[in-house]
């Protein structure tokens, strides 16, 4: 993937969704201190995102996929959201790997701990 396409991905859906995830993670953590596991926080993030967008079907699909990935980390949650909203998994594996690098980079820049990004 060329530099220009990487730049577009970083500033478009891939980078934007990663930035949303970082902000939403911090917000849900502060609003719901009773949620201990990151997975619980991720599920609440999904509920808030699709409630705000008024998309119950999409919410249900993303929740189902996120539950199936258990403790995969925030970068996988971003990929799942992008898979539903922008066809992330329709891309060739090499492109997906580049997108994962962008996602991880944006999450790191946002101050999300590596253990949350990559999961357990």
N, C-alpha and C positions, 0 to 999 in steps of 0.2 A: 504494500500500500504506500503510495507516494506521500511526500511531505504535505502537499496541498490537501489531499484527501484526509490526512490525519488532522490537519489544522481545522478543516471543516467539521470533522467528527467531534473534535474537542470542544468546538464552539456551538455545535448543534445538539442533536438529540442525545448522543452518547455522553458528552460532557455535561450537558444540562441536566440529564437524569441523575448522573452521579452527584452533581451539586445539590439537587433536590434531596437525594437520599441522605447526604451528610447533614443537611439542615433539618430534615424530618427526623432523623435519628436523634439528634440532640434535643429537638423539641419534645418528642415523645418521651425520651428519658427524663426530661425535666417535669413534664406534665403527669407522668405515671411512674413515680418512684417504686410503686409496688410490683412493677414488672421486672423480674429478676433476670430472666434469660433473654439474650439478644433475639432469639427466635420469636418471643412474645412481642418484643418491640417491633420487629419487622412486620408481624401480622397487623399490629395496630397502625403502622405506617401505611400499609396497603389499604386498610379500611378508610383512613382519613383521605388518602389520595383519590380513591374512586368515589367516596361519598361527595367530596368537593366537586368532582367532575360529573356526578350523577350517573355513573356507569356501573350498575349492579352486576350485570353479566360479566363484564371485564374484571371486576373485583373478585367475583367468585372463581374465575379461571386462574387469576394470578394467585389468589389465596391457596387454591388447590396445588398449584405448581410449587409455591413457596413451602408449603407443608411437606411436600414430597422431597424437598432438598434439605430438610432438617436444619443442620448446623453448618450450612455451606458458607455463610458469611454475607456481608453486605454487598460485595461485588457481584455475587450470584443473584441476589435480589434485584440489583440494578439490571442485570442481563435478562432476568425473567420479565421485569416490567418492559424493557425494550423489546423483548421477544413478542409480547402481547401488543405493544403499541407501535412498533417500528420494524418488525421482522428480523430482529437480531439473529435468530437461529437460521434464517434463510441465507445468510452470508456464508461464504466458504470458511473452513476452519482457520485459515491464515488470517482472514479479516477479523474473525471473532477474537483471535488471540491479540491482535492489535487493539481492538476495542476494549478488551479486558485490561490491557496496559493503560489505556486512557482512563478507564473507570478507576482503576487502582490509583493512578497518579492524582486524579481529582480528589479522591477520598483522602489520600495522604495529605495533600495540600490543605484540605479542610480540617485536618487535625484528628481524624478518626483513627483510633488505635489499630495496628496491624491485626491484632487478634479478632477485632470486630470485622475488619475488611475481609479477611480470609476465612474466618470461622474456625471451628474446632474439628 
